[in-house]
Amino acid sequence: MLNPDVLKARIEQALPGAQVELRDTTGTGDHFEARVVSPTFAGLSMVEQHQQVYGPLKDVLQTGELHALALKTYTPEQWSKVKR
Amino acid sequence: MINDALKARFDKEISENPIVIYMKGSALFPQCGFSAKTVSLLQPLGKLYTVNVLAEPDVRDGIKAYSNWPTIPQVFIRGKFVGGCDIVTELAERGELEAMIKG
């Protein structure tokens, strides 16, 4: 059972300035969805953006403690368009 | 972990088949919601070559190292790593998936 605040903090630490919204989708502490908005994503492909988020969570993904993380990644510019 | 034989196998599968999915279960009987969704998005667009990672634990670990991607399913289109269920969904929503397959 993973604490969403811990996951959120890890992503924020790896991507300074990122806005992270995290939700436990099943209530079981192993399936989450996240929306990450970060200026670091500028110029990166979607695969590369997701890899940046997976990076700081590699250990819990490997052990299966984190079974699924549905991801949406945006640069601040992209996110301001999506929000409208 | 990935050895040379496994890497050669992935290279071959990915270069010889336009749409490859490393997934849990088969296209007919997916054993995970994310794998099922990925199959359902790609199936109308062409012939799928799927590999059931649950049947082959070394493939399950190996493909993660091969593509530097920590989750299953994993999709390769025309020899290139595309991503997992989220990215395939996003590409389908943007209408870009079909163009990638047709090339």
N, CA and C atoms of all chains as a GROMACS GRO file, in nm:
protein
  561
    1MET      N    1   0.086  -0.120   0.000
    1MET     CA    2   0.000   0.000   0.000
    1MET      C    3   0.089   0.124   0.000
    2LEU      N    4   0.079   0.204  -0.105
    2LEU     CA    5   0.165   0.321  -0.118
    2LEU      C    6   0.090   0.447  -0.079
    3ASN      N    7   0.165   0.538  -0.019
    3ASN     CA    8   0.107   0.666   0.020
    3ASN      C    9   0.116   0.763  -0.098
    4PRO      N   10   0.002   0.814  -0.147
    4PRO     CA   11   0.005   0.902  -0.263
    4PRO      C   12   0.093   1.026  -0.240
    5ASP      N   13   0.098   1.075  -0.116
    5ASP     CA   14   0.180   1.194  -0.089
    5ASP      C   15   0.329   1.166  -0.112
    6VAL      N   16   0.369   1.044  -0.080
    6VAL     CA   17   0.509   1.006  -0.099
    6VAL      C   18   0.543   1.000  -0.249
    7LEU      N   19   0.451   0.938  -0.326
    7LEU     CA   20   0.473   0.930  -0.471
    7LEU      C   21   0.480   1.070  -0.532
    8LYS      N   22   0.385   1.154  -0.488
    8LYS     CA   23   0.378   1.291  -0.539
    8LYS      C   24   0.509   1.366  -0.508
    9ALA      N   25   0.557   1.350  -0.386
    9ALA     CA   26   0.680   1.419  -0.345
    9ALA      C   27   0.800   1.371  -0.427
   10ARG      N   28   0.802   1.242  -0.456
   10ARG     CA   29   0.914   1.188  -0.534
   10ARG      C   30   0.915   1.247  -0.675
   11ILE      N   31   0.797   1.255  -0.736
   11ILE     CA   32   0.790   1.311  -0.871
   11ILE      C   33   0.829   1.458  -0.869
   12GLU      N   34   0.780   1.530  -0.770
   12GLU     CA   35   0.810   1.673  -0.761
   12GLU      C   36   0.959   1.698  -0.739
   13GLN      N   37   1.021   1.608  -0.664
   13GLN     CA   38   1.164   1.623  -0.638
   13GLN      C   39   1.246   1.600  -0.766
   14ALA      N   40   1.200   1.501  -0.846
   14ALA     CA   41   1.273   1.470  -0.969
   14ALA      C   42   1.251   1.576  -1.077
   15LEU      N   43   1.134   1.639  -1.072
   15LEU     CA   44   1.099   1.739  -1.174
   15LEU      C   45   1.068   1.873  -1.105
   16PRO      N   46   1.171   1.949  -1.074
   16PRO     CA   47   1.148   2.072  -0.998
   16PRO      C   48   1.052   2.166  -1.074
   17GLY      N   49   0.959   2.219  -0.999
   17GLY     CA   50   0.862   2.312  -1.059
   17GLY      C   51   0.740   2.244  -1.119
   18ALA      N   52   0.735   2.109  -1.108
   18ALA     CA   53   0.622   2.037  -1.166
   18ALA      C   54   0.498   2.049  -1.078
   19GLN      N   55   0.381   2.054  -1.145
   19GLN     CA   56   0.255   2.042  -1.071
   19GLN      C   57   0.208   1.899  -1.088
   20VAL      N   58   0.183   1.832  -0.975
   20VAL     CA   59   0.147   1.691  -0.980
   20VAL      C   60   0.011   1.671  -0.913
   21GLU      N   61  -0.082   1.613  -0.988
   21GLU     CA   62  -0.210   1.571  -0.932
   21GLU      C   63  -0.212   1.419  -0.935
   22LEU      N   64  -0.235   1.358  -0.818
   22LEU     CA   65  -0.229   1.213  -0.810
   22LEU      C   66  -0.356   1.160  -0.746
   23ARG      N   67  -0.408   1.051  -0.803
   23ARG     CA   68  -0.530   0.995  -0.749
   23ARG      C   69  -0.519   0.843  -0.742
   24ASP      N   70  -0.560   0.788  -0.631
   24ASP     CA   71  -0.568   0.643  -0.614
   24ASP      C   72  -0.698   0.599  -0.681
   25THR      N   73  -0.688   0.523  -0.791
   25THR     CA   74  -0.808   0.494  -0.870
   25THR      C   75  -0.890   0.378  -0.815
   26THR      N   76  -0.828   0.293  -0.734
   26THR     CA   77  -0.902   0.176  -0.686
   26THR      C   78  -0.918   0.175  -0.534
   27GLY      N   79  -0.848   0.268  -0.467
   27GLY     CA   80  -0.854   0.270  -0.322
   27GLY      C   81  -0.768   0.163  -0.256
   28THR      N   82  -0.686   0.096  -0.338
   28THR     CA   83  -0.606  -0.014  -0.284
   28THR      C   84  -0.458   0.023  -0.272
   29GLY      N   85  -0.424   0.148  -0.305
   29GLY     CA   86  -0.287   0.194  -0.286
   29GLY      C   87  -0.186   0.137  -0.384
   30ASP      N   88  -0.234   0.078  -0.495
   30ASP     CA   89  -0.137   0.028  -0.594
   30ASP      C   90  -0.171   0.069  -0.738
   31HIS      N   91  -0.291   0.123  -0.759
   31HIS     CA   92  -0.328   0.176  -0.891
   31HIS      C   93  -0.350   0.326  -0.877
   32PHE      N   94  -0.275   0.404  -0.954
   32PHE     CA   95  -0.288   0.549  -0.944
   32PHE      C   96  -0.302   0.609  -1.082
   33GLU      N   97  -0.359   0.729  -1.086
   33GLU     CA   98  -0.347   0.808  -1.208
   33GLU      C   99  -0.288   0.943  -1.172
   34ALA      N  100  -0.209   0.996  -1.262
   34ALA     CA  101  -0.141   1.121  -1.233
   34ALA      C  102  -0.145   1.215  -1.353
   35ARG      N  103  -0.159   1.342  -1.321
   35ARG     CA  104  -0.140   1.445  -1.424
   35ARG      C  105  -0.020   1.527  -1.381
   36VAL      N  106   0.078   1.534  -1.468
   36VAL     CA  107   0.202   1.605  -1.434
   36VAL      C  108   0.223   1.716  -1.537
   37VAL      N  109   0.233   1.839  -1.486
   37VAL     CA  110   0.260   1.954  -1.572
   37VAL      C  111   0.398   2.006  -1.534
   38SER      N  112   0.489   2.007  -1.631
   38SER     CA  113   0.626   2.048  -1.598
   38SER      C  114   0.694   2.118  -1.715
   39PRO      N  115   0.764   2.225  -1.687
   39PRO     CA  116   0.840   2.292  -1.794
   39PRO      C  117   0.953   2.204  -1.849
   40THR      N  118   0.997   2.106  -1.770
   40THR     CA  119   1.102   2.013  -1.814
   40THR      C  120   1.061   1.935  -1.938
   41PHE      N  121   0.930   1.921  -1.961
   41PHE     CA  122   0.881   1.836  -2.071
   41PHE      C  123   0.896   1.902  -2.208
   42ALA      N  124   0.925   2.031  -2.209
   42ALA     CA  125   0.932   2.102  -2.338
   42ALA      C  126   1.032   2.035  -2.430
   43GLY      N  127   0.989   2.006  -2.551
   43GLY     CA  128   1.079   1.949  -2.651
   43GLY      C  129   1.097   1.799  -2.642
   44LEU      N  130   1.033   1.734  -2.543
   44LEU     CA  131   1.046   1.589  -2.529
   44LEU      C  132   0.926   1.519  -2.593
   45SER      N  133   0.950   1.397  -2.643
   45SER     CA  134   0.840   1.316  -2.694
   45SER      C  135   0.756   1.267  -2.577
   46MET      N  136   0.638   1.214  -2.607
   46MET     CA  137   0.552   1.164  -2.499
   46MET      C  138   0.620   1.051  -2.421
   47VAL      N  139   0.689   0.964  -2.496
   47VAL     CA  140   0.761   0.854  -2.430
   47VAL      C  141   0.864   0.910  -2.332
   48GLU      N  142   0.940   1.010  -2.378
   48GLU     CA  143   1.043   1.068  -2.292
   48GLU      C  144   0.982   1.138  -2.170
   49GLN      N  145   0.870   1.204  -2.190
   49GLN     CA  146   0.803   1.270  -2.078
   49GLN      C  147   0.761   1.168  -1.972
   50HIS      N  148   0.701   1.057  -2.019
   50HIS     CA  149   0.656   0.955  -1.924
   50HIS      C  150   0.776   0.890  -1.853
   51GLN      N  151   0.886   0.872  -1.928
   51GLN     CA  152   1.006   0.813  -1.867
   51GLN      C  153   1.059   0.901  -1.754
   52GLN      N  154   1.044   1.031  -1.769
   52GLN     CA  155   1.089   1.123  -1.664
   52GLN      C  156   1.008   1.106  -1.535
   53VAL      N  157   0.881   1.069  -1.551
   53VAL     CA  158   0.796   1.048  -1.433
   53VAL      C  159   0.820   0.909  -1.374
   54TYR      N  160   0.837   0.809  -1.462
   54TYR     CA  161   0.861   0.673  -1.414
   54TYR      C  162   0.994   0.663  -1.339
   55GLY      N  163   1.092   0.742  -1.383
   55GLY     CA  164   1.227   0.735  -1.327
   55GLY      C  165   1.231   0.730  -1.175
   56PRO      N  166   1.177   0.834  -1.107
   56PRO     CA  167   1.184   0.835  -0.960
   56PRO      C  168   1.097   0.728  -0.894
   57LEU      N  169   1.019   0.654  -0.972
   57LEU     CA  170   0.930   0.552  -0.913
   57LEU      C  171   0.974   0.410  -0.953
   58LYS      N  172   1.091   0.404  -1.014
   58LYS     CA  173   1.138   0.278  -1.072
   58LYS      C  174   1.134   0.161  -0.972
   59ASP      N  175   1.180   0.187  -0.849
   59ASP     CA  176   1.188   0.076  -0.753
   59ASP      C  177   1.051   0.018  -0.719
   60VAL      N  178   0.952   0.104  -0.696
   60VAL     CA  179   0.820   0.051  -0.658
   60VAL      C  180   0.746  -0.008  -0.779
   61LEU      N  181   0.782   0.040  -0.901
   61LEU     CA  182   0.725  -0.022  -1.021
   61LEU      C  183   0.784  -0.160  -1.040
   62GLN      N  184   0.913  -0.173  -1.010
   62GLN     CA  185   0.980  -0.300  -1.028
   62GLN      C  186   0.929  -0.407  -0.932
   63THR      N  187   0.906  -0.365  -0.807
   63THR     CA  188   0.858  -0.463  -0.708
   63THR      C  189   0.710  -0.496  -0.728
   64GLY      N  190   0.640  -0.412  -0.805
   64GLY     CA  191   0.498  -0.434  -0.824
   64GLY      C  192   0.412  -0.368  -0.716
   65GLU      N  193   0.479  -0.304  -0.619
   65GLU     CA  194   0.403  -0.228  -0.518
   65GLU      C  195   0.315  -0.124  -0.586
   66LEU      N  196   0.373  -0.063  -0.691
   66LEU     CA  197   0.297   0.027  -0.776
   66LEU      C  198   0.264  -0.052  -0.901
   67HIS      N  199   0.139  -0.098  -0.910
   67HIS     CA  200   0.102  -0.188  -1.019
   67HIS      C  201   0.072  -0.111  -1.146
   68ALA      N  202   0.008   0.005  -1.131
   68ALA     CA  203  -0.029   0.082  -1.250
   68ALA      C  204  -0.028   0.230  -1.219
   69LEU      N  205   0.023   0.305  -1.314
   69LEU     CA  206   0.022   0.450  -1.302
   69LEU      C  207  -0.022   0.506  -1.437
   70ALA      N  208  -0.149   0.544  -1.445
   70ALA     CA  209  -0.198   0.605  -1.568
   70ALA      C  210  -0.148   0.749  -1.571
   71LEU      N  211  -0.086   0.787  -1.680
   71LEU     CA  212  -0.017   0.915  -1.684
   71LEU      C  213  -0.069   1.006  -1.792
   72LYS      N  214  -0.080   1.135  -1.757
   72LYS     CA  215  -0.097   1.239  -1.858
   72LYS      C  216   0.008   1.344  -1.830
   73THR      N  217   0.086   1.378  -1.931
   73THR     CA  218   0.192   1.476  -1.910
   73THR      C  219   0.173   1.594  -2.004
   74TYR      N  220   0.201   1.712  -1.951
   74TYR     CA  221   0.187   1.834  -2.031
   74TYR      C  222   0.298   1.933  -1.997
   75THR      N  223   0.335   2.014  -2.093
   75THR     CA  224   0.414   2.133  -2.061
   75THR      C  225   0.314   2.238  -2.011
   76PRO      N  226   0.359   2.340  -1.940
   76PRO     CA  227   0.264   2.443  -1.893
   76PRO      C  228   0.185   2.505  -2.008
   77GLU      N  229   0.248   2.523  -2.124
   77GLU     CA  230   0.178   2.579  -2.241
   77GLU      C  231   0.066   2.486  -2.287
   78GLN      N  232   0.099   2.356  -2.301
   78GLN     CA  233  -0.002   2.258  -2.344
   78GLN      C  234  -0.117   2.253  -2.244
   79TRP      N  235  -0.084   2.257  -2.115
   79TRP     CA  236  -0.186   2.244  -2.012
   79TRP      C  237  -0.280   2.366  -2.013
   80SER      N  238  -0.225   2.484  -2.038
   80SER     CA  239  -0.311   2.603  -2.039
   80SER      C  240  -0.411   2.595  -2.154
   81LYS      N  241  -0.375   2.525  -2.262
   81LYS     CA  242  -0.469   2.508  -2.373
   81LYS      C  243  -0.574   2.402  -2.341
   82VAL      N  244  -0.531   2.296  -2.275
   82VAL     CA  245  -0.623   2.186  -2.240
   82VAL      C  246  -0.729   2.234  -2.141
   83LYS      N  247  -0.684   2.318  -2.046
   83LYS     CA  248  -0.773   2.364  -1.939
   83LYS      C  249  -0.890   2.447  -1.992
   84ARG      N  250  -0.865   2.519  -2.100
   84ARG     CA  251  -0.965   2.612  -2.150
   84ARG      C  252  -1.091   2.545  -2.202
   85MET      N  253   1.669  -0.732  -1.654
   85MET     CA  254   1.788  -0.795  -1.712
   85MET      C  255   1.758  -0.841  -1.854
   86ILE      N  256   1.858  -0.825  -1.939
   86ILE     CA  257   1.839  -0.868  -2.077
   86ILE      C  258   1.970  -0.925  -2.131
   87ASN      N  259   1.960  -1.043  -2.195
   87ASN     CA  260   2.080  -1.100  -2.256
   87ASN      C  261   2.074  -1.083  -2.408
   88ASP      N  262   2.183  -1.121  -2.475
   88ASP     CA  263   2.193  -1.098  -2.619
   88ASP      C  264   2.086  -1.174  -2.698
   89ALA      N  265   2.058  -1.297  -2.653
   89ALA     CA  266   1.959  -1.377  -2.725
   89ALA      C  267   1.821  -1.312  -2.720
   90LEU      N  268   1.789  -1.260  -2.601
   90LEU     CA  269   1.659  -1.196  -2.584
   90LEU      C  270   1.652  -1.066  -2.666
   91LYS      N  271   1.760  -0.992  -2.664
   91LYS     CA  272   1.764  -0.867  -2.740
   91LYS      C  273   1.747  -0.896  -2.890
   92ALA      N  274   1.816  -1.003  -2.936
   92ALA     CA  275   1.805  -1.041  -3.077
   92ALA      C  276   1.661  -1.081  -3.112
   93ARG      N  277   1.596  -1.148  -3.019
   93ARG     CA  278   1.458  -1.188  -3.040
   93ARG      C  279   1.366  -1.067  -3.053
   94PHE      N  280   1.384  -0.970  -2.961
   94PHE     CA  281   1.300  -0.848  -2.966
   94PHE      C  282   1.326  -0.772  -3.095
   95ASP      N  283   1.456  -0.757  -3.130
   95ASP     CA  284   1.489  -0.686  -3.255
   95ASP      C  285   1.415  -0.747  -3.373
   96LYS      N  286   1.416  -0.882  -3.377
   96LYS     CA  287   1.355  -0.954  -3.488
   96LYS      C  288   1.204  -0.935  -3.490
   97GLU      N  289   1.140  -0.957  -3.374
   97GLU     CA  290   0.994  -0.945  -3.367
   97GLU      C  291   0.949  -0.804  -3.409
   98ILE      N  292   1.024  -0.707  -3.360
   98ILE     CA  293   0.983  -0.568  -3.381
   98ILE      C  294   1.009  -0.523  -3.524
   99SER      N  295   1.115  -0.578  -3.586
   99SER     CA  296   1.143  -0.536  -3.723
   99SER      C  297   1.056  -0.610  -3.825
  100GLU      N  298   1.012  -0.730  -3.789
  100GLU     CA  299   0.937  -0.810  -3.887
  100GLU      C  300   0.787  -0.790  -3.882
  101ASN      N  301   0.739  -0.725  -3.774
  101ASN     CA  302   0.595  -0.709  -3.760
  101ASN      C  303   0.560  -0.562  -3.741
  102PRO      N  304   0.467  -0.510  -3.823
  102PRO     CA  305   0.439  -0.367  -3.815
  102PRO      C  306   0.377  -0.323  -3.681
  103ILE      N  307   0.296  -0.409  -3.619
  103ILE     CA  308   0.238  -0.373  -3.488
  103ILE      C  309   0.268  -0.486  -3.390
  104VAL      N  310   0.348  -0.458  -3.290
  104VAL     CA  311   0.383  -0.559  -3.189
  104VAL      C  312   0.338  -0.510  -3.052
  105ILE      N  313   0.270  -0.597  -2.978
  105ILE     CA  314   0.229  -0.563  -2.841
  105ILE      C  315   0.282  -0.670  -2.745
  106TYR      N  316   0.364  -0.630  -2.650
  106TYR     CA  317   0.400  -0.716  -2.537
  106TYR      C  318   0.296  -0.690  -2.430
  107MET      N  319   0.219  -0.791  -2.396
  107MET     CA  320   0.099  -0.770  -2.315
  107MET      C  321   0.076  -0.885  -2.218
  108LYS      N  322  -0.022  -0.863  -2.128
  108LYS     CA  323  -0.063  -0.971  -2.039
  108LYS      C  324  -0.181  -1.042  -2.101
  109GLY      N  325  -0.163  -1.169  -2.134
  109GLY     CA  326  -0.267  -1.246  -2.201
  109GLY      C  327  -0.250  -1.236  -2.351
  110SER      N  328  -0.354  -1.280  -2.423
  110SER     CA  329  -0.350  -1.278  -2.570
  110SER      C  330  -0.449  -1.172  -2.620
  111ALA      N  331  -0.443  -1.144  -2.750
  111ALA     CA  332  -0.537  -1.047  -2.807
  111ALA      C  333  -0.682  -1.094  -2.784
  112LEU      N  334  -0.702  -1.224  -2.792
  112LEU     CA  335  -0.836  -1.279  -2.773
  112LEU      C  336  -0.876  -1.281  -2.624
  113PHE      N  337  -0.778  -1.311  -2.538
  113PHE     CA  338  -0.806  -1.316  -2.394
  113PHE      C  339  -0.706  -1.233  -2.315
  114PRO      N  340  -0.720  -1.102  -2.321
  114PRO     CA  341  -0.628  -1.018  -2.242
  114PRO      C  342  -0.653  -1.042  -2.093
  115GLN      N  343  -0.544  -1.035  -2.014
  115GLN     CA  344  -0.559  -1.062  -1.870
  115GLN      C  345  -0.530  -0.939  -1.784
  116CYS      N  346  -0.547  -0.822  -1.844
  116CYS     CA  347  -0.526  -0.699  -1.771
  116CYS      C  348  -0.603  -0.592  -1.847
  117GLY      N  349  -0.665  -0.500  -1.775
  117GLY     CA  350  -0.747  -0.397  -1.838
  117GLY      C  351  -0.670  -0.308  -1.934
  118PHE      N  352  -0.545  -0.279  -1.897
  118PHE     CA  353  -0.464  -0.190  -1.981
  118PHE      C  354  -0.424  -0.260  -2.111
  119SER      N  355  -0.392  -0.389  -2.100
  119SER     CA  356  -0.361  -0.466  -2.221
  119SER      C  357  -0.484  -0.477  -2.310
  120ALA      N  358  -0.600  -0.499  -2.247
  120ALA     CA  359  -0.724  -0.514  -2.323
  120ALA      C  360  -0.756  -0.386  -2.400
  121LYS      N  361  -0.739  -0.272  -2.334
  121LYS     CA  362  -0.770  -0.145  -2.399
  121LYS      C  363  -0.675  -0.118  -2.516
  122THR      N  364  -0.548  -0.149  -2.494
  122THR     CA  365  -0.448  -0.128  -2.599
  122THR      C  366  -0.481  -0.212  -2.722
  123VAL      N  367  -0.516  -0.338  -2.701
  123VAL     CA  368  -0.553  -0.426  -2.812
  123VAL      C  369  -0.675  -0.369  -2.884
  124SER      N  370  -0.774  -0.324  -2.807
  124SER     CA  371  -0.899  -0.279  -2.871
  124SER      C  372  -0.877  -0.154  -2.957
  125LEU      N  373  -0.778  -0.072  -2.919
  125LEU     CA  374  -0.750   0.049  -2.997
  125LEU      C  375  -0.673   0.016  -3.126
  126LEU      N  376  -0.588  -0.085  -3.118
  126LEU     CA  377  -0.500  -0.115  -3.233
  126LEU      C  378  -0.560  -0.217  -3.328
  127GLN      N  379  -0.647  -0.304  -3.277
  127GLN     CA  380  -0.700  -0.413  -3.358
  127GLN      C  381  -0.767  -0.366  -3.488
  128PRO      N  382  -0.845  -0.257  -3.484
  128PRO     CA  383  -0.909  -0.215  -3.609
  128PRO      C  384  -0.811  -0.161  -3.713
  129LEU      N  385  -0.687  -0.137  -3.674
  129LEU     CA  386  -0.594  -0.066  -3.762
  129LEU      C  387  -0.495  -0.157  -3.834
  130GLY      N  388  -0.498  -0.285  -3.801
  130GLY     CA  389  -0.406  -0.375  -3.870
  130GLY      C  390  -0.387  -0.505  -3.796
  131LYS      N  391  -0.301  -0.589  -3.854
  131LYS     CA  392  -0.275  -0.720  -3.795
  131LYS      C  393  -0.180  -0.702  -3.676
  132LEU      N  394  -0.218  -0.760  -3.563
  132LEU     CA  395  -0.136  -0.747  -3.443
  132LEU      C  396  -0.048  -0.870  -3.423
  133TYR      N  397   0.075  -0.846  -3.381
  133TYR     CA  398   0.160  -0.954  -3.334
  133TYR      C  399   0.173  -0.934  -3.184
  134THR      N  400   0.117  -1.028  -3.106
  134THR     CA  401   0.119  -1.008  -2.961
  134THR      C  402   0.204  -1.116  -2.893
  135VAL      N  403   0.267  -1.076  -2.783
  135VAL     CA  404   0.347  -1.167  -2.702
  135VAL      C  405   0.292  -1.163  -2.560
  136ASN      N  406   0.256  -1.280  -2.508
  136ASN     CA  407   0.203  -1.289  -2.372
  136ASN      C  408   0.317  -1.297  -2.271
  137VAL      N  409   0.340  -1.186  -2.200
  137VAL     CA  410   0.455  -1.184  -2.107
  137VAL      C  411   0.430  -1.270  -1.983
  138LEU      N  412   0.303  -1.301  -1.955
  138LEU     CA  413   0.274  -1.384  -1.837
  138LEU      C  414   0.324  -1.527  -1.858
  139ALA      N  415   0.330  -1.568  -1.987
  139ALA     CA  416   0.377  -1.702  -2.018
  139ALA      C  417   0.529  -1.710  -2.019
  140GLU      N  418   0.596  -1.595  -2.025
  140GLU     CA  419   0.743  -1.592  -2.037
  140GLU      C  420   0.801  -1.486  -1.944
  141PRO      N  421   0.832  -1.525  -1.821
  141PRO     CA  422   0.881  -1.426  -1.723
  141PRO      C  423   1.007  -1.352  -1.767
  142ASP      N  424   1.096  -1.421  -1.842
  142ASP     CA  425   1.218  -1.351  -1.885
  142ASP      C  426   1.186  -1.243  -1.988
  143VAL      N  427   1.081  -1.265  -2.066
  143VAL     CA  428   1.037  -1.163  -2.162
  143VAL      C  429   0.974  -1.045  -2.087
  144ARG      N  430   0.899  -1.077  -1.983
  144ARG     CA  431   0.835  -0.972  -1.905
  144ARG      C  432   0.938  -0.873  -1.848
  145ASP      N  433   1.046  -0.926  -1.791
  145ASP     CA  434   1.152  -0.841  -1.738
  145ASP      C  435   1.238  -0.782  -1.850
  146GLY      N  436   1.264  -0.866  -1.951
  146GLY     CA  437   1.356  -0.826  -2.057
  146GLY      C  438   1.304  -0.708  -2.139
  147ILE      N  439   1.176  -0.711  -2.169
  147ILE     CA  440   1.123  -0.604  -2.255
  147ILE      C  441   1.127  -0.470  -2.181
  148LYS      N  442   1.113  -0.474  -2.049
  148LYS     CA  443   1.119  -0.350  -1.970
  148LYS      C  444   1.258  -0.288  -1.979
  149ALA      N  445   1.361  -0.374  -1.976
  149ALA     CA  446   1.499  -0.325  -1.988
  149ALA      C  447   1.527  -0.279  -2.130
  150TYR      N  448   1.474  -0.354  -2.226
  150TYR     CA  449   1.498  -0.325  -2.369
  150TYR      C  450   1.451  -0.185  -2.406
  151SER      N  451   1.334  -0.148  -2.356
  151SER     CA  452   1.275  -0.020  -2.397
  151SER      C  453   1.287   0.087  -2.289
  152ASN      N  454   1.349   0.053  -2.176
  152ASN     CA  455   1.355   0.145  -2.062
  152ASN      C  456   1.216   0.196  -2.026
  153TRP      N  457   1.125   0.102  -2.010
  153TRP     CA  458   0.985   0.135  -1.982
  153TRP      C  459   0.937   0.036  -1.878
  154PRO      N  460   0.882   0.082  -1.764
  154PRO     CA  461   0.865  -0.009  -1.651
  154PRO      C  462   0.734  -0.088  -1.648
  155THR      N  463   0.644  -0.065  -1.744
  155THR     CA  464   0.513  -0.129  -1.734
  155THR      C  465   0.477  -0.205  -1.861
  156ILE      N  466   0.380  -0.292  -1.848
  156ILE     CA  467   0.321  -0.370  -1.958
  156ILE      C  468   0.177  -0.321  -1.970
  157PRO      N  469   0.120  -0.304  -2.085
  157PRO     CA  470   0.169  -0.339  -2.218
  157PRO      C  471   0.271  -0.241  -2.276
  158GLN      N  472   0.340  -0.290  -2.379
  158GLN     CA  473   0.432  -0.205  -2.455
  158GLN      C  474   0.405  -0.225  -2.603
  159VAL      N  475   0.395  -0.114  -2.674
  159VAL     CA  476   0.359  -0.119  -2.815
  159VAL      C  477   0.474  -0.069  -2.902
  160PHE      N  478   0.501  -0.144  -3.008
  160PHE     CA  479   0.600  -0.102  -3.109
  160PHE      C  480   0.528  -0.096  -3.243
  161ILE      N  481   0.542   0.016  -3.311
  161ILE     CA  482   0.481   0.032  -3.444
  161ILE      C  483   0.591   0.062  -3.545
  162ARG      N  484   0.593  -0.017  -3.652
  162ARG     CA  485   0.694  -0.001  -3.759
  162ARG      C  486   0.835   0.013  -3.702
  163GLY      N  487   0.866  -0.075  -3.608
  163GLY     CA  488   1.002  -0.081  -3.556
  163GLY      C  489   1.036   0.018  -3.447
  164LYS      N  490   0.940   0.101  -3.409
  164LYS     CA  491   0.970   0.206  -3.312
  164LYS      C  492   0.885   0.189  -3.186
  165PHE      N  493   0.948   0.208  -3.070
  165PHE     CA  494   0.874   0.201  -2.944
  165PHE      C  495   0.778   0.320  -2.933
  166VAL      N  496   0.652   0.290  -2.908
  166VAL     CA  497   0.549   0.395  -2.903
  166VAL      C  498   0.514   0.430  -2.759
  167GLY      N  499   0.507   0.329  -2.672
  167GLY     CA  500   0.472   0.354  -2.533
  167GLY      C  501   0.372   0.252  -2.483
  168GLY      N  502   0.302   0.288  -2.375
  168GLY     CA  503   0.204   0.197  -2.316
  168GLY      C  504   0.062   0.242  -2.346
  169CYS      N  505  -0.028   0.195  -2.263
  169CYS     CA  506  -0.171   0.219  -2.286
  169CYS      C  507  -0.206   0.370  -2.291
  170ASP      N  508  -0.147   0.449  -2.201
  170ASP     CA  509  -0.181   0.592  -2.198
  170ASP      C  510  -0.146   0.663  -2.328
  171ILE      N  511  -0.026   0.634  -2.378
  171ILE     CA  512   0.020   0.704  -2.498
  171ILE      C  513  -0.060   0.657  -2.620
  172VAL      N  514  -0.087   0.527  -2.628
  172VAL     CA  515  -0.168   0.476  -2.739
  172VAL      C  516  -0.307   0.540  -2.736
  173THR      N  517  -0.364   0.553  -2.616
  173THR     CA  518  -0.496   0.615  -2.601
  173THR      C  519  -0.492   0.762  -2.648
  174GLU      N  520  -0.389   0.832  -2.603
  174GLU     CA  521  -0.374   0.972  -2.640
  174GLU      C  522  -0.357   0.988  -2.792
  175LEU      N  523  -0.276   0.903  -2.852
  175LEU     CA  524  -0.254   0.909  -2.997
  175LEU      C  525  -0.383   0.878  -3.073
  176ALA      N  526  -0.462   0.783  -3.020
  176ALA     CA  527  -0.589   0.749  -3.083
  176ALA      C  528  -0.684   0.868  -3.076
  177GLU      N  529  -0.686   0.934  -2.959
  177GLU     CA  530  -0.775   1.050  -2.941
  177GLU      C  531  -0.736   1.164  -3.035
  178ARG      N  532  -0.606   1.180  -3.056
  178ARG     CA  533  -0.559   1.285  -3.146
  178ARG      C  534  -0.570   1.247  -3.293
  179GLY      N  535  -0.609   1.120  -3.319
  179GLY     CA  536  -0.621   1.072  -3.456
  179GLY      C  537  -0.487   1.047  -3.523
  180GLU      N  538  -0.382   1.025  -3.443
  180GLU     CA  539  -0.248   1.008  -3.501
  180GLU      C  540  -0.206   0.862  -3.515
  181LEU      N  541  -0.284   0.774  -3.452
  181LEU     CA  542  -0.242   0.634  -3.445
  181LEU      C  543  -0.243   0.568  -3.584
  182GLU      N  544  -0.350   0.592  -3.658
  182GLU     CA  545  -0.363   0.531  -3.790
  182GLU      C  546  -0.250   0.576  -3.883
  183ALA      N  547  -0.217   0.705  -3.876
  183ALA     CA  548  -0.111   0.760  -3.961
  183ALA      C  549   0.023   0.695  -3.929
  184MET      N  550   0.046   0.667  -3.800
  184MET     CA  551   0.172   0.604  -3.761
  184MET      C  552   0.184   0.465  -3.820
  185ILE      N  553   0.070   0.394  -3.825
  185ILE     CA  554   0.072   0.257  -3.874
  185ILE      C  555   0.086   0.255  -4.026
  186LYS      N  556   0.016   0.348  -4.092
  186LYS     CA  557   0.025   0.354  -4.239
  186LYS      C  558   0.161   0.408  -4.282
  187GLY      N  559   0.218   0.495  -4.199
  187GLY     CA  560   0.353   0.546  -4.224
  187GLY      C  561   0.360   0.653  -4.332
   0.00000   0.00000   0.00000
